[in-house]
Amino acid sequence: MTEIRTPRLVLRRWVDDDLVPLSEIHADPVVMRHLDDGRPRSVEQTAEDIEGWEEEWDEEGFGVFAVELLGSGELAGAVGLSVADAPAEAAGQVAITWRLGRVFWGQGYASEAAHAALEFALQDRGLDRVVAVLRTEDSASTAVADKLGMRPEGSAPHPVHGHEVRIFGIDLTQYQV
């Protein structure tokens, strides 16, 4: 079982007890406004997300981690890696993603967890490059990408949802621990 510890967080694989707290995060329209189609997700959709993330772990050797607070064990959200399917400029590349419950915003958790996931990708899994696909108006996520050392590489309309996204990238030669 893959597990990463940071000073304040544990990044780990998903367990059954994660469904309800992640569903609560996914039900918050403010959290979800910059993800996928921008709408909250149901418990059933959240279960499908977790199942898909776990399948990607099995198929690719990486995936999206459950993020819990080290002290309390409370689920804070999801951070990790997946193969991007859109837009075409990022399709097929490994993308880093993050989503945390609103109560966990503004405390550096997203940056801390994303940094651990990026290090896992580039050092543990031996990937040469990672991208992030972010809605143009998502300034908080843009700040996280900047803290990771990712550089903007362009923008494109999302082919399914229609909103404009920016693509950020970093390769192994640019990465600094």
C-alpha positions in Angstrom: 0.0 0.0 0.0 1.4 3.3 -1.1 1.5 6.0 1.7 3.3 9.3 1.9 3.7 11.3 5.1 4.4 15.0 5.1 4.8 17.2 8.2 1.0 17.5 8.6 -0.6 15.1 6.2 -0.9 11.4 5.1 -1.5 10.7 1.5 -2.8 7.2 1.1 -5.0 4.9 -0.9 -8.8 5.0 -0.5 -10.8 3.0 2.0 -14.6 2.5 2.3 -14.8 5.0 5.2 -13.6 7.8 2.8 -16.8 7.8 0.8 -19.0 9.9 3.1 -16.4 12.7 3.9 -15.4 13.0 0.2 -19.0 13.1 -0.8 -19.5 16.0 1.6 -16.6 17.8 -0.1 -18.0 17.0 -3.5 -21.4 18.3 -2.5 -20.0 21.8 -1.8 -20.7 24.0 -4.9 -17.9 26.3 -3.9 -15.3 23.5 -3.9 -16.6 22.0 -7.1 -17.0 25.3 -9.2 -13.5 24.9 -10.8 -13.6 21.1 -11.3 -15.1 19.1 -14.2 -18.4 20.6 -15.2 -18.4 22.9 -12.1 -21.4 21.1 -10.4 -21.5 19.3 -7.1 -21.3 15.5 -7.3 -23.6 13.0 -5.7 -22.6 10.1 -3.4 -22.9 7.8 -6.4 -20.7 9.9 -8.6 -18.1 10.2 -5.8 -18.1 6.4 -5.4 -17.4 6.2 -9.2 -14.6 8.8 -8.8 -12.9 6.7 -6.0 -13.4 3.5 -8.0 -11.8 5.1 -11.1 -8.9 6.4 -9.1 -8.3 3.0 -7.6 -8.4 1.4 -11.0 -5.8 3.9 -12.2 -3.6 2.9 -9.3 -3.8 -0.7 -10.4 -3.3 0.0 -14.1 -0.7 2.8 -14.0 1.1 2.5 -10.7 0.0 5.9 -9.6 -3.3 7.7 -8.9 -5.2 10.1 -6.7 -4.5 9.9 -3.0 -6.9 10.4 -0.1 -5.4 13.2 2.0 -5.9 13.1 5.7 -4.7 15.2 8.5 -1.9 13.5 10.4 -3.1 14.5 13.8 -6.8 13.9 13.6 -7.1 11.4 10.7 -9.8 13.6 9.2 -10.2 13.4 5.4 -9.2 16.7 3.9 -9.6 15.9 0.2 -7.9 14.3 -2.7 -4.6 15.0 -4.4 -2.7 13.0 -6.9 -2.0 11.9 -10.5 -4.1 10.8 -13.4 -3.7 10.5 -17.2 -5.3 13.6 -18.7 -8.0 13.0 -21.3 -8.6 16.7 -22.2 -7.9 19.2 -23.7 -5.9 17.7 -26.6 -2.8 19.7 -25.6 -2.6 17.7 -22.4 -4.3 14.4 -23.4 -2.2 11.4 -22.6 0.1 13.2 -20.2 0.2 12.6 -16.5 -1.6 15.4 -14.7 -1.6 16.4 -11.1 -4.9 17.4 -9.5 -6.1 18.5 -6.0 -9.3 19.2 -4.3 -9.7 19.9 -0.6 -12.7 20.7 1.6 -13.3 24.4 2.0 -12.5 24.2 5.8 -8.9 23.2 4.8 -8.3 26.1 2.4 -5.8 28.8 3.1 -3.6 26.6 5.4 -1.0 25.4 2.8 -2.4 21.8 2.8 -3.0 21.8 -1.0 0.6 22.9 -1.7 2.0 20.5 0.8 0.1 17.5 -0.5 0.6 18.5 -4.2 4.3 18.8 -3.6 4.4 15.3 -2.1 2.5 13.9 -5.1 4.8 15.7 -7.6 7.8 14.3 -5.8 6.3 10.9 -5.9 5.7 11.2 -9.6 9.1 12.5 -10.6 11.3 10.6 -8.1 9.5 7.5 -7.0 7.6 6.6 -10.3 10.3 7.9 -12.6 8.1 10.1 -14.7 9.9 12.8 -16.8 7.0 15.3 -16.9 3.8 16.3 -15.1 1.1 18.8 -16.2 -1.7 20.5 -14.4 -4.9 21.5 -16.3 -6.6 24.4 -14.4 -9.6 26.6 -15.1 -8.3 30.0 -16.1 -10.2 31.8 -13.3 -9.0 29.4 -10.5 -6.3 31.7 -9.0 -5.9 29.6 -5.9 -4.9 26.5 -7.9 -2.7 28.7 -10.1 -0.9 29.8 -7.0 -0.4 26.1 -6.0 1.0 25.3 -9.5 3.4 28.2 -9.2 4.6 27.0 -5.8 5.3 23.6 -7.3 7.5 25.3 -9.9 5.1 24.5 -12.8 5.2 26.9 -15.7 2.3 28.1 -17.8 2.4 26.4 -21.3 -0.8 27.7 -22.9 -4.5 27.7 -22.7 -7.4 26.0 -24.6 -11.1 25.6 -24.3 -12.1 22.4 -22.6 -13.7 20.2 -25.4 -16.5 18.8 -23.2 -17.3 21.6 -20.6 -16.4 24.6 -22.8 -14.6 26.6 -20.1 -11.1 28.0 -20.8 -8.3 26.0 -19.1 -4.6 26.8 -18.6 -2.0 24.1 -18.9 1.0 24.2 -16.6 4.0 21.8 -16.8 7.2 20.8 -15.1 9.8 18.2 -16.1 12.4 16.4 -14.1 15.1 18.9 -15.1 13.1 21.8 -13.7 12.0 20.1 -10.5 13.6 21.3 -7.3 13.0 19.4 -4.0 
